[in-house]
Amino acid sequence: MFNNKSILITGGTGSFGKRYTKTILERFQPKKIIIFSRDELKQFEMQQVFNAPCMRYFIGDVRDRYRLEEAMEGVDYVIHAAALKQVPAAEYNPMECIKTNINGAENVIRAAIKNNVSKIIALSTDKAANPINLYGATKLASDKLFVAANNIAGNKPTRFAVVRYGNVVGSRGSVVPFFQKLIDEKATELPITHENMTRFMITLQQGVDFVLKNFERMHGGEIFVPKIPSMNMVEVAKAMAPDLPIKIVGIRPGEKMHETMCPADDSHLTLEFNDHFVICPTIQFSYQSDFTVNKIGEKGVPVEMGFEYQSGSNPQWLSTEGFLDMAKECVD
C-alpha cells in the first residue's frame, strides 16, 4: 500500500514517528517520507539514523497552516502525531495546548484537503474519552475535527480517521523509563499515585502496526481502538523492582483512576471486531459507508448498550512476564 507513495508524519521526530519511519523503510519502498516537526536538533539526530534517499526533513509547526500546505504538496498519506501531551503542562499552559492540539488539527485538515491527500490518520489517546483534563479535552476536540473533516472534504477524495490507544510501554515520558531512572539511581522506593490505578498497555511497535493496518481498513470517519491488556500500576512497579517498597503519593491533578477508550455513552455507535473496536461517527456524511464491514472485508458486530471499554474492567490483563517482555522494547 505504501510502495511508491509519499507519506508525511507530523511530530515525526517523536517515539511514534521514528518507529513508524523504521517500519515503513523495512517493509515498503516509499517514494518519500516527510518528517514534519519544529525541533531542528531532533531532526538532525534523526537524520543521522534515517538518511535513505526517500527521507525529507521539514522544519515547521502545525500551528502554521501555510507551511503545512507546502509540506503536503504531492503527499498521499498523512499521520498526524504532533501534539502537546503532558497533562500537567497542559493544565498550566492551556492556550498553548489548544493552539497545537486543536488549531493545529484544523490546519492539518485544511492543508490535506487543499492538497488532495488520499488518507489521514490522527493519533488520539484514551484521555480523550470522557476527558477530565485539558489535554484529553483538546484531543477529544481534535478527534471530532478529524471525523467531521470527511464532510468538509466534500467531493474531494480525502478521507480522515482516528486511532485511539493507551500507554505506550517504554515511550519517552512514560512510567517505565521514569521507574527505570529511579532504579538506576538507587532509589529506596517507587512512587505510585494510587494502589488501585490501572492503565491500558501497548508497545510502540503494536501501535505502529495498528495504524498501518487501519490505513487499509478505513472508510473515513472511524475511531479505531485496539484490544490491548490492562495492568495495575502497583504490579508495574513490582515487576520492575520486586524488592523496592511502594510509596503512595496521591492522584495528580487531571489524573483518572482508570482510563476509558470506548465510553458507555458511545456504545450505540461501537462495533466489535476480532482484535479491535470501531466507534462510528455520530454525524451523517455525504457518502454512505457500511462500517460493519471495513475495506479489507473484516466484519464487526454492535456491542451491547451500555458497553464500556475501560482499563479497570478490561477482561484482558497483563502478567508480570508479559509486561517485562513489553518493557524490553525500548525507544529507538
N, C-alpha and C positions, 0 to 999 in steps of 0.2 A: 504493500500500500504506500510505502514511503520512498520507494525507489524512484529516482529522478524527480523528486518533489522538493520544494523549498519549505522549510519549517522554521518558524520564529518562536523563541521562548522568551517571554518577559520575565525579568528576575532570573535570568538564565545562569547566573554565577552562583546561585544558591545550591543547597544539597540536592534538591529535586532536579534542577536544570543540569547539573553536572552528571548525575546518574542517567538522566534521560538522554543526554548527548552521547554518553558512552554506549548506551544500549542501542541507539539508532545507528551509530557508526559500526557496531559489531554485527548488526542483523540486516542492515539495508545499505543501499548505495544512494544516499540523498544527493540532490543537486546542490542544495545549500542548507546549512544550519546557521541561523542568525541568533546570536546571543545578544539580547537587548537588556541593558542594565545601566545603572548610574555610577557604579564604583569602578574607576579605571584600574585601581590596584588589583581588585579581584579578577577583572578581565585579563590583565597582564598575567596573573598567576595561572588562570585557567588556560590561557593561550600557550603556556609552556607545556601543558599536558595534551590539550586538544588543538593540534595545529594542522589537521588534514586540509587539503586544498579546498574542501567544501565549506570550511568554517569561516564565518564572518562575525565580527565583533562591533556592535553599535553602542556607543555611549548615548544614553538617553533616559528619560524619566517618563513613566506612564502618565504623569500629570501634564505632559507636553503632547497634545494631540497631533500637532504638525510633524513632530519628529517621528511619532508612531506611523503616520501616513507615509512618510519617506521610507521607513524601515520595512513596511509591509508591502511595498510595491513588488508584484510578481510572486508573492508568498501564497502557498497552497494551504498550509495548516498552521494554526497558532495555538500554543499552550500558554495560558495566562497564569503565571506563578508568582508574579510580583505582588507583594503586599507588606504592610506593616503588621507584624504578627504577635508582638509581645504584649500580653494582656495589661500588665502594669503601665507600660509605656503609653499604651492607647488611652488608659484612664487619665493619665497626667497630660497627654498631648492630644486631646480629642480631635481638634480641627485638622491636625497633620494626618491622623489616621483616616479621617473622612476624605481628605484630598487625594490620598493614594488609593484607598480601598474602594471608594465609591466613585469619585470623579475620575480616577484612573481607569476604573472598569468601563465607564461610559466612553472614555477616549479610545480604549481598545476596541470597543464595539463599533464606534463610528469609523475608525481607521480601517477595520476589517471589511465593513460593508462598502466603503468607498473603493477599496482595492479588490473587491470581488473574491476575497479569501473563501476557500471552499468550506472548511470546518474549523471551529474554535472550541476548545475545551478550557474552562476556567476551573482552577483548583479551589475547593472550598474547605470547610473544616466542620467537625462535629459541633464546634462552638456556635455555628450559625443556626442550629436547631434550638428553638426556644431560648434565644440568647439572653444572658443576664449581664454581660459585659459589653463595652463599646466595640471591642474587636469583633465579637460574634455578631453584634448588630450590623456593623459595616459589611461583614461577609454575607449576612442574610440579604442586605440591600443589593450587594453585588450579584448574588445568586438570582434575585428577582430581575435585575437588569439583564443578565445574560439569557434568562428564559424568555423575557419579553422581546429581546433583540430579534428573535425569529420572526416576529411580526413587523418590527421596524425595518427589517431587510426587504420586506415587500416581495416584489417579483424577482429579486436577485437570488442567486443560488446559495448564498452564505447561510450556514446553519451553526447554531450555538448549543452547547450542552455544558453541564457542570458535573464535576466529580467531587464527592464529599467523603473524607475518611478521617480516622482518628490519629493518635500519637504515633509518630514515626520513630521507631526504636533506633537510637543512636544518632539521630539528626542533631545538628548544632542547636544548642539552646534547650534541648530536651533533658529529661531527668536522668537518663543513663550516663551521658558524659559528665553531668553535674555530680552524680554519685561517684563516678569513677575518679573524678578530680579529688573529691574529699577522701576517698580511699587511698589514693596515691600520696596525698598529703598527710597520711597517718591520722585522720580524724578519729575521735573517740566515740562518735555516734553519727547516725544519719537522720536528717530531719524529714519528718512526714507530716503533712498538714492535718490528716485525719485518718484514724485507723481503718475506717470503712470505705475510704475513697477508692474508686475503680476508674480504669480508663480502657478504651479500645487500643489494641496494639497492632501495628503493621510495619513491615520492613520497607525500606526505601525502594528496593527492587520490586516488591509486591505492588507498591503504589505506582511505580513507573509502568509495570506490565498492565495494571488495571486501566491506566489512562490510554495506553497503546490500544488495548482491546476495545475500548469504548469509542475510539475513532471509527472502528469498523461497525460497532453496534448502533450508533446513534442515528435517530431520525432528525433530532433537533428539538430542544425543549426539555429533555430529561435531566433529572438529578440522579446520578449513578452512585450507589452506596455499596461497598463490598461487604461480604460476610467475613468478619475477622474476629479473633478471640479477644476477650477481656482479661484483665488481671488486676488484683488488689495491689495498691501501691506499697503496702507493708510487705507483701510477698516479693515485690520487685527488689526492695531493699535487702530482704533476707537472702534472696537468690544471689545478689551481688556481693554481700558481705555477711555471711551467716553468723559470724562471731561478734559483729558490732551491734550494740543496743540501738533502739529506735527512740527518737525524741519527737513527741507530738508538738508541733509548733502552731497549729491553728490554721483554719481555712483563710486563704488570702483574699483580698478584695476581688470580686468578679469571678471567683472560682466555684465550680459546682462539685457536689459530692460524686455524682455520676454524670457521664456525658450521654447525649442522645443523638442519633443520626437520622432516625425516621420518627418524627413526633406522632403521637396518637392523633392529633388534630389533622394530620395528613393521611391517616390510614385509608380514607376513601379514595385516595389518589395513588396509593402504594401498591406496586406489583412485586411479587417474589419470583425470582429466577433461581437457577440451581446454585450459583455462587455469589449472587448479588441481589440487591433491591433496586427498583426504579421508582422515584417519585415523579409522577406525571405532572405536567403543567396545570395550573389552576385556570388558565385562560385558554380560549379558543384561538387557533391560528388560521391564517388564510389558506393553509393547506391542511389536508386531512391525514392523520397518521394513526395507525393501529399500534399503540405502544405495547400491547400484549405480545407482539411478535417483532423482534428487533431486526436490523438489517442483515444479520447473518443467520436468521431463522430460529433463534432461541425463543422459547415461549415462556411467558410469565403468567402467574395467576394472582388475582386480587387477594390481599391479606384480609383478615377479619377486622371488622370495625373495632376501633379502639386499640389496634395493634401498635406497639411502640418498640423500636429497636434501641435499647438502652444498655450501657455498659454494665450496670448493676444487675440486670435481669437477663443478660445475654446467656443463651444456653451453651455457648462455646467458651471454655475457659482455658487459659494458657498455663501449662505446667511449668515448674521451675526449669526443667530440662529444655522445654520448648522455648522459654524466654531466653535462656543462655545461648541457645542456638541462634535466636534472632539477634541477640546483642553482639554476636561475633561480627555481624555485618556493620562495618564502620563507614563513616562518611568518607568519600574519596577526597 
